[in-house]
Each structure stands twice: as structure tokens, then as C-alpha cells.
Amino acid sequence: MCLAANGTAAQGRGGPVPVFAEPVTVTRFVDRVEAIGTLRANETVAITATVTDTVTGIYFDDGARVAEGDTLLTMADAEERALLEEENAAADEARRQLERAQSLVGQGTISRSVLDERRRAHETALARRRALQSRLADRVITAPFDGVVGLRRISTGALVEPGDVITRIHDDSVMKLDFSVPSAFLASLAPGIAIRASARAFEGRVFEGEISSLDNEIDPVTRSLLVRAVLPNDDKVLRPGLLMSVELMRNPRDALTIPEAAVVPLARETYVFVVVDEDGVTRADRRRITVGARRPGVVEVIEGLNPGDLVVTRGALQLQPGQDIDVRAVGSGGDTLEDLLGASAATRTPAGG
């Protein structure tokens, strides 16, 4: 939005120079560091067998979502079940013998050493039964957490061995983004700093997250630090392995900013022309400034200006220090030249005409 400002009309070749101006503003500013990162799932597991046996059932589809504890696959277990029935009978018999011995030792009919033997026999039978129950459990593979499974790599009837990958499961509720940052920025890196990430697969979409952790060492070859950020993935569109461009927003601060068009470089110094009013005459005061970070169209000013100062944004290249100026319009951030010219014309059009 443009706010018109009154000025003295140019009269002849020696009159005030027409310019446009904009106030110095306080803007939330961050330093941006760009990097390339790779996505990882929050948790990833390769589902494998722990025993050698034949697959008897597969209970998931390629790419299906599963919950923790869902059965994914079963293997042949007839022999183990028969052995378990045998051990159940042995454990029951050992329990009865122990109970009988406990009643007889109280009557003095048998010695305590016999009771200890019966107790050991009962405990041994229970241990054998637990071992068989564990062998049976090894033949039923379940999901370790909520997530999405990948493509299955075996079929029913196949013989699987320990280490054979059946499928992979990813917890994609949130995604981890790993990227390297030059060690020169180490002092300003910390968990909680915001990041923005994008990928060519999702043109125009920006994913926002924050740094969750830093690696405990700097790579001695690249002199960079591995940083991990976390991105929400509520709509489940992000997948592990995706290459993403990362924009790290470090050192957030409230900074004085001016339009880039107001900056006048001279030799190795940087200047701006500030609008000042001296005894009713509007003049251009040239001031040396120290600039900080930049972003498209905007420059951070570290030293030399105060909030609210008016700086010349258009017409500065024609000015000399102390020259009279005619401020045609005062703009705000984002105003185009057409906006400024329209505001200038509006203020100079006579009423009714």
C-alpha cells in the first residue's frame, strides 16, 4: 500500500529531484544456509527369519499399512507343537510329583532331599516348555511397530533361512532428514532451529521441520557436521531415500531492513540517501551503513540507520549529498513502480479533475 507524501514541485533544471522513498522497518530476519539432505524413516527394520523352515502363510500385501503386533508371516511348526504337547504332559506330571512329595515330607515319610529332586524335575520341565514356546514364537513373524511394509520377497512354500529379507517396514509417521552443514556454522547450530525442505517430486511445496540432533563429530575430510532434522509426515507423502534441498534458518533476530534498491555502493563503502527536513526544505542526506545478511529485495542494516528513517529507493543514483529532493510517494514493502507512480499521480491530480 502506498502513502502519498507532499513535496515541492520541481521547478526548472535546478529544482528538487523527484524520488520515491520507503521507511526503515524492523523485520524478523534469519540467516539461511542451504544444503542437500536424504530422507530416512523414523524407524526402519528389515523383516527376516530367525530359523530355517518353510513358509506356510503370508498375511500382508505389498505396500500395506500394519499395526504393531500384526502377524506378517507364519512358518511350519507341526513338530514344535507336538514336542510342546509332550513337554506340557511332562510338566504336569512333574508338578503332581512335587505336590505329592510336599505332602509326604510333612508327614516324615520321605526325606527333604527327595523333595528337592522333585522340585528340580518340575523346574526343568517348565524350562523345556518355555524353550519350545520360544521356538514356536520364532515361526510367527509380527510387525515390530506401526508402519508401512514394502514389497514382499518370498512366497508361500518357500524355504527361508536366518538373514533372508522377507520385506522392509518403515515407520513414516515422521521423517528424519540428514544433511551436512559446514563446521563454520557449528556455534549457531542447536536442536529446535527451524528448517525448510523441498524436493523436485513435490514442485512448489515446502515442508517445514526443525533440527532434532547433531552428530558427535566433524568429518575430518569435508569439515562438515551431519545434522538430523525431523519433518512431520501426516499425509504420508514423504518416503525414505528422497533427496531434498534444505534451507536452514539459523540465528533468528529482529533486524533493521531496507529495500535493496536503496543501497548505493561507492568504492568499498555502502551508502543510502536518507530523507531529512531542514528548515522546511526536504534534502537527501548521504549516510554510510553497515549491511548484514541479504534476501531477495531486502538488505539487513547493522549500523547507520534507525527505525522509521526514510530512505530513497528510486532516484538515488541521481542524487548528491545535501541535494534538494521532492518525495513523490512513500511506499511500503512489496510496492511496485506502478503502485508508486499511481500514488504520486493521485496526490498531484487537482480535485474534480
N, C-alpha and C positions, 0 to 999 in steps of 0.2 A: 504494500500500500504506500502511496506517495503522499507526502505532506508538502504543500507549496510553501516556499519561503520568499518573502519580499526582498527585492534588491534594487539597486539603482540601475536604470536602463543605460545600456551602452550608448555613448554619445560620441560619434566620430571615431577616428582611429585611435585616439588616446584615451578612450573611455574604459570603464571596468571590463575585465574579461569575463564572459559568461561561463559559468561552471555549474556542475552538479555536485552535491555533497551527500555524505552519509555519516551518521554518528558512530563513534566508537562504542561497541557493545561488549557486554560480558557474556561469554558463551561457554557452555560445557565443552571442554576440549580433551582429547586423548591423543596419545602417540600411537600410531599404527605400525605394527610390524607384520610383514607378510611372510607366509611360509606355505609349504606343501605338506599335507598330512595324509595318513591312511587310517581308515575306519576299522575298528575292531568291535566285536560284540562285547556286551557287558560280561558274559561268561560264555565260554566255548568248550565243548567236550566232543572228542571222537568216541562214538559208542563202539566198543569192542567186546569180544567174548573173552572170558577168563578160563574156559575149559574147552576141550575138543569134543565136539558132539554134533549131531545132526539137527538142523533147524526144523521144527515142527509147526511153527506158526509165526506170521508177521502181522502186527496189529497197528501199523501206521501207513499212511500214504505219503508219497513224495511231497515235501513242502508243507506238511500238515502242522498245525499248532497242537502242542501237547501240554499237559499239566504235570507237575511233579508227581511221581509215583505211577503214572500211566504205564501199562505194560506195552513194551515195544516189540518183544520177540521172546519166543519160548523154544527150548531145545528138548530133545528126547530125555526122559527121566524115569522110564519104567523100572530100570534096575535100581536106581536110588530109592524109589518109592517102596519096592519090595524089601530092600535092606532096611528101610526105615520102619516098616511094619515089624520086621524081625526084632529090631532094637527096641521098639515100643514094648513088645511082649517081654523081652529080656529085662527092661527097666521095671516093668510092672512086677515081674517075679522077684527081682532084687528088692523092690520096696516091700513086698509081702514078707520076704525072709527077714528083712531088717525089723519090721514091726513085730514079728514073732520073737526074734531074739531080744528085743527091748522088753517084751513082757516076761520072758523066761529069766533074763538076768536079774529082774527084780525079785524073782522067787528063789534065786540062788541055784537054779537048775543048770545054767551054763555060765561059763566064765566071761569076764569082760573082754578078753582077747577075741573070743568068738564074735561078740557084738561088734568089735572094731572091724573084724574081717567082713561081716555083713554090710557094715556102713561103707567100707571101701568098695565093695562089689556094687552097691547101689550107686555110688557116686561115679564109678567107672561106666556103668551102663548109661547114666544120664549124659556123660561127656560124649560117649559114642553116638548117642541120639542127636546131640547138638551138632556134631560134626556132619552127620548125614543131612540134617536140616539145612546146614550151610551149603552143602553140595547141591541140594535141591534148589536153594535160592540162587545159586550161580547159574542155573539153567533158565532163569526168568530174568530178562533184562528190562529195567524200568527207566523212565525219564528221571534224571537227577534234579531237574528244575523245570519251571515253566519256560517254554520257548518254542522255536520252530525247527523242525527236522529238515535235513536236506534230502538228496536223492539216496534211495537205498541201494546198496551194492551187493546184496545177496538175495537168494530166492529160497522158498520153502524146499526142503530136501537137501540143501547144500550142507557140506561138512565144513564147519568153521573151527578155527584154531585160535588160541590166545594171540592177540595182536591184530587179527583180521578186523578191518574197519567195516562196520555194518552201515553206519551213517554218521552224520555230524549233527549236533544240536546247538543252537545259538539262543542265548537269552538276549533278545533285541529290544527289551523294554527301554533301555537307554543304550547309547553307543559311546565307545571310547575313541577319541581321535588323538593319535600320536603324531607329533611333528617336532622338528628340531628348530631351536632358536639359538642364534649366535650367543656365545658366552658373554659378550659385551653388555647384554641386557640382563644379566643374571640378577643384579641388585634390585631390579624392578619387577621380577617375576615372583608370584606367590599364588597359592590356591585362592580361588574366588575371583580372579581377574576375568573379565568378560572376553569372549571371542565371538567372531562371526565366521561362518564357513559356507562355502558354496561348491557346487560340482556341475560339470557340464551336463550331466544326466538330468539335472533339475534346473534348467536355464531360467534365470530370473528369480530363483528362490534362495533365500538366505536362512540358514539355520543358526540359531543363537545358543550359546552354552557358556561354560566357564571352566577355567583350569581347575583340575582336581588334585593333581600331584606332579612333582618334578622328580626326574631321575636323580640318583645319588652320586653321579659322577659326570664329568665333562669328557666328551670324546677327544682323545689326545690328537687325533688326525684332523678332524674337521673343526675342532674347538667350538663345538656346539653342544647344547644340552637338550636331551629328549624330554619333551613336555607332554603331559596327557591331559586332555580336556574331556568333558562329558557333555554330550548332546542329547536332549530329550528326543524320543522317537515314538511319540504317541500314535502316529498314523502308520508306523511300521514300514516306511518307505526306504529308510536307510539300511544298507546291507554291508556286512564286513568285507573289507578289501577295497572299498570305494576310495578313489583318490579325490581329495578335496583341497581347495585353496582356503587358507586360513588367514584371517585378519585378527591380530591380537591387539586389543585395546588396553594399553598399559598407561600408567601414570595419569589417571583421570583428574581433571582440575577445572576450576573456573578461570578462564583466561580472557584478557582483553583481545578483541579481534577486530580487524578492518577488512574491507574488500581488497582483493589482490590488485585491483585496478588503481588503488590509491598509492601504491608503493612506487617511489621514484628512485631507482638506483643511480648513484653518482660515484664514479670511481669504485672504491671499496666500501663505501658507506651506503646506507639506505635512509631515505628521507620520505616524508609526507608533507603536504601542504595543509595546514590547519586554518580553518576559517576563524578570524578574530575580528572583533568590533572595536575600533579605536576612534573615540570621539565621533561616533555616528557614522564612521566610514568602515565599510567591510573590506578587509585586506587578507592576503594569503601569507601566513607565517610558516616558513620552512623549518621543519624540526627533524633532527636526526633521531632515528628509532633503532631499537634492537629487536630483531624478529626472531621468533622461535619456530615452532612447527608450522607446517602448511597442510591444507587440504584443498580440494578443488574450489577456487574462487575466494578462499578465505586465508588470512595470514594471522598468526598469533603475534601479539606485540608484548615483549617482555619489559621494555623500558622506553620512555619518551612520550607516552600519551596517558590520558586519564579518561575514565568512563564519561561519556557524553560529549567529548570533543567532536567537533565536526571536521571531517577530513574530505578533501576534494577527491572525488572518484573519477570525474570526467572533465578534461580540460587542464589537468595538472602539468602536462608536458609543455603548455604554452606559457606557464607562469614563471615569474621571477620573484624572489623573496621580497615581501612587503608590497607587492603589486595590488592595486585595487581590483576587486572581483565583484561580479554580480551572480549571486547564488540563485539560479533559476528554479531549482527544486531540491528538496531534501528527501532522499529515498530511504528505504529500509531494505534489509537483506532480501535478495531474490528479485528486486525490481529490474526490469529490462530497460533498455534505452527508450523503447516506445512508451513504456509507462512514465518515465521521467519527462519525455517530450510532451506527453499528453497533459501531465500535471502542470508543466510550465506554461503550455498554451492556455490552459483553463484559467490560470491566475492572471493572464495578461489580456484575456478577452473582455472588452467592456460589457457592462451589464446591459442586457437586452440586445446585444448584437454580437 
